[in-house]
Amino acid sequence: MSPCSSWPGIAATRCSERPVSLDEWRQGVASGEIVEVFACGTAAVVAPIGTLKGHDFVDPQPTGDLATSLREELTDIQYGRRADTHDWLVRLDA
């Protein structure tokens, strides 16, 4: 499932989910085409990426409200503060 198409919080945001080379990433941030970067996964939830570091560079990354909004929506679903309209939760009975 692509978060670009299934999360109401990013429905109005231009989003793509695809492999991006390091050079493309750095050029996109420098040009302003990339306006926010974050990582997500089952264990990480949603984590903004504030700095990109390599052997010969340290690049500050753009931050915004999208990652915070997505993290809040996901953790609200996990803790029962928001309805799970995606059917992501599975009840485990001992």
FENBELUR-V916384 format. One record per pair of residues at least 4 apart in sequence whose C-alpha atoms are under 7 Angstrom apart, sorted by the first residue. I is the first residue (numbers start at 1). J is the second residue. D is the distance in Angstrom with one decimal. If there is no record, write none. Layout:
I_J_D, I_J_D
This chain:
2_6_6.4, 3_7_5.7, 4_10_6.6, 4_15_5.7, 4_16_6.6, 5_11_6.7, 7_11_6.4, 9_70_6.6, 20_24_6.3, 20_25_6.3, 21_25_6.1, 22_26_6.2, 23_27_6.1, 24_28_5.9, 25_29_6.3, 26_30_6.2, 27_31_6.1, 28_32_6.0, 28_33_4.9, 28_34_5.0, 29_33_6.2, 29_34_4.8, 29_35_6.7, 35_62_5.6, 36_62_5.0, 36_63_5.1, 36_64_5.9, 37_48_6.2, 37_49_5.7, 37_62_6.9, 37_63_7.0, 38_46_6.8, 38_47_5.4, 38_48_4.1, 38_49_4.9, 38_67_6.4, 39_46_5.8, 39_47_5.2, 39_48_6.4, 39_49_6.9, 40_44_5.7, 40_45_5.3, 40_46_4.4, 40_47_6.3, 41_45_5.4, 41_46_6.9, 45_71_6.5, 46_67_6.4, 46_70_6.9, 46_71_5.1, 47_67_6.9, 48_67_6.0, 49_61_6.6, 50_60_6.0, 50_61_5.0, 50_62_6.9, 50_63_6.7, 51_58_6.9, 51_59_5.6, 51_60_4.5, 51_61_5.2, 52_58_5.8, 52_59_5.1, 52_60_6.3, 52_61_6.7, 53_57_5.9, 53_58_4.5, 53_59_6.3, 54_58_6.3, 65_69_6.1, 66_70_6.1, 67_71_6.0, 68_72_6.1, 69_73_6.2, 70_74_6.1, 71_75_6.1, 72_76_5.9, 73_77_6.4, 74_78_6.3, 75_79_6.1, 76_80_6.0, 76_81_4.8, 76_82_5.2, 77_81_6.0, 77_82_4.8, 77_83_6.0, 77_84_5.6, 84_88_6.7, 84_89_7.0
